Amino acid sequence: MCLAAPVLVTRIENDTAWVRQGGAEQAISIVGVDGITVGDYVLHHAGLALARLEPEEAAAILAALELMDSLDWKP
């Protein structure tokens, strides 16, 4: 199953943002989302920013993902 997840933008160069998720950092395309700045959270999937998130939205999604992970659920 593939999920989009919130990531924190740490650096921007042209249409590329470097984002942090957990301890890992990677470059993603932000070409489809306007107004992203360093410190924003974006919804990330498959190397693309899908949407800018408010910090409260990102925190709620991350908490839900952590809860799902703790349940050890198998589809």
C-alpha positions in Angstrom: 0.0 0.0 0.0 1.3 3.5 -0.9 0.6 6.4 1.3 1.4 10.1 1.0 3.1 11.5 4.1 3.9 14.9 5.6 7.5 16.0 5.3 9.3 19.1 6.5 10.9 21.4 3.8 14.5 22.2 4.8 15.8 23.8 1.7 14.5 25.0 -1.7 16.4 25.4 -5.0 14.3 26.3 -8.1 11.5 23.7 -8.3 13.2 21.2 -5.9 12.8 21.0 -2.2 14.9 19.0 0.2 12.6 17.5 2.8 13.0 15.5 6.0 11.0 12.6 7.1 12.2 10.9 10.2 16.0 11.0 10.0 16.2 10.8 6.2 16.4 13.7 3.8 15.6 13.7 0.1 14.9 16.0 -2.9 11.4 16.2 -4.2 9.7 18.2 -7.0 7.5 21.2 -5.8 6.6 22.3 -9.4 2.9 21.6 -8.8 2.4 23.5 -5.6 2.8 27.2 -5.3 4.0 29.2 -2.3 6.1 26.6 -0.5 8.8 28.0 1.8 11.5 26.5 4.1 9.8 25.3 7.3 6.5 24.3 5.6 5.1 20.8 5.7 4.1 19.3 2.4 2.2 16.1 1.5 4.8 13.9 -0.3 4.3 10.9 -2.5 6.6 9.4 -5.2 9.0 12.2 -5.3 6.3 14.9 -5.6 4.8 17.5 -3.3 1.1 17.1 -3.6 -0.1 19.9 -1.3 1.1 22.4 1.3 -0.1 21.5 4.8 -0.7 23.6 7.9 1.4 22.4 10.8 -1.7 21.2 12.7 -2.7 19.0 9.7 0.8 17.6 9.4 0.9 16.8 13.1 -2.5 15.0 13.0 -1.5 12.9 9.9 1.8 12.0 11.5 0.1 11.0 14.7 -2.4 8.8 12.8 0.4 7.1 10.9 2.3 6.4 14.1 -0.8 4.9 15.6 -1.4 2.7 12.6 2.3 1.6 12.8 1.9 0.7 16.5 -1.1 -1.5 15.8 1.0 -4.0 13.8 -2.0 -4.3 11.4 -1.7 -6.7 8.4 -4.0 -6.3 5.4 
